[in-house]
Amino acid sequence: MILIIPSIDIKAGKTVRVVQGIPELDCPSYGNDPVEMAMIWRAENARLIHVVDFDCSQLKSHCNFPIIHEICNSVIIPVEFGGGITSLEDAKEILELGVFRIVIGSLALTNPKEFEKIIAEVGSSKVSAAIDFIDHEVVIKGRSTKAGISPLEFAKRLKSFGIERCIVTDVSRNGMLTGANISTSLEIARETGLKVTHSGGIHGYSDLIELNNLSDSGIDSVIIGRALYENKFSCQKIWRVAEHGLFS
């Protein structure tokens, strides 16, 4: 069964909404407190939480690190962290906050030797690679720069580095509630054998049913942000359906 992973995007110490990779502040319906949000998702029976730190990603600021640490101490489920990891020192510091797994994207292209060093030091199980793309071309550096490589090519390169899991995001659909671009995630899972977490575009149960029907392909999890915050599902029902195999 596919694992549902709620996303908490943080900027300036607050939970924000992200549309096509751009965080928006002043979203009162999302709540201001990321720690409280993590506890809500845990109370709703989430099994893993995905956290993105936009201050670390865009400004290399560590202002949200105390919040990340508090989230890890406030829930008894694993926390996955993404945002601005550019060195082994960054990776170690973030893991010391209590994070279960780190997400790295740009570094695999901008500094592959450092990327490989991180994998060798912390272990491949502690690293998930981010494959963000627009119009079938990978984007890096906070989703601002085209990398001149296709998602599948990048995935194959990541596998050669020893990566076991990747998060595949169609940035053009991220936060748009327009439906998931599952084809790219499926292609990567089938062609590389990597474990794939799908991200972007989820808007309702039909997306989850389609993904769940493909769980044998290697797509074993899905990150959901806006659709959860804007009540496109009954949260407890999502977890129950995923856990008990009630998808048709």
Number of C-alpha atoms within 10 A of each C-alpha: 19 23 21 22 23 24 26 26 23 27 21 13 20 20 29 27 24 19 19 17 20 15 15 14 16 12 12 10 11 19 14 17 14 24 21 14 19 26 16 13 21 18 12 16 16 21 16 22 24 21 24 20 25 25 19 19 18 13 10 15 14 15 15 19 17 12 18 25 18 16 25 21 15 14 18 12 17 17 23 23 27 23 23 26 23 20 16 18 11 14 25 16 14 21 18 11 17 17 22 19 21 24 23 23 27 25 20 20 15 14 12 14 13 15 24 20 14 22 19 13 12 16 13 18 14 20 25 25 26 26 28 26 22 17 10 14 19 26 24 20 16 16 18 9 11 14 17 11 15 17 24 20 13 21 26 16 15 26 16 11 18 15 22 19 25 26 23 28 28 27 23 18 20 24 24 18 17 14 16 25 20 21 9 18 27 19 16 24 25 16 12 18 17 20 21 26 25 28 28 30 28 28 22 17 13 13 17 21 17 14 23 22 15 16 18 13 20 21 31 19 21 23 21 23 25 24 18 19 18 11 10 14 14 10 16 13 12 18 18 13 14 17 14 9 11 10 15 7
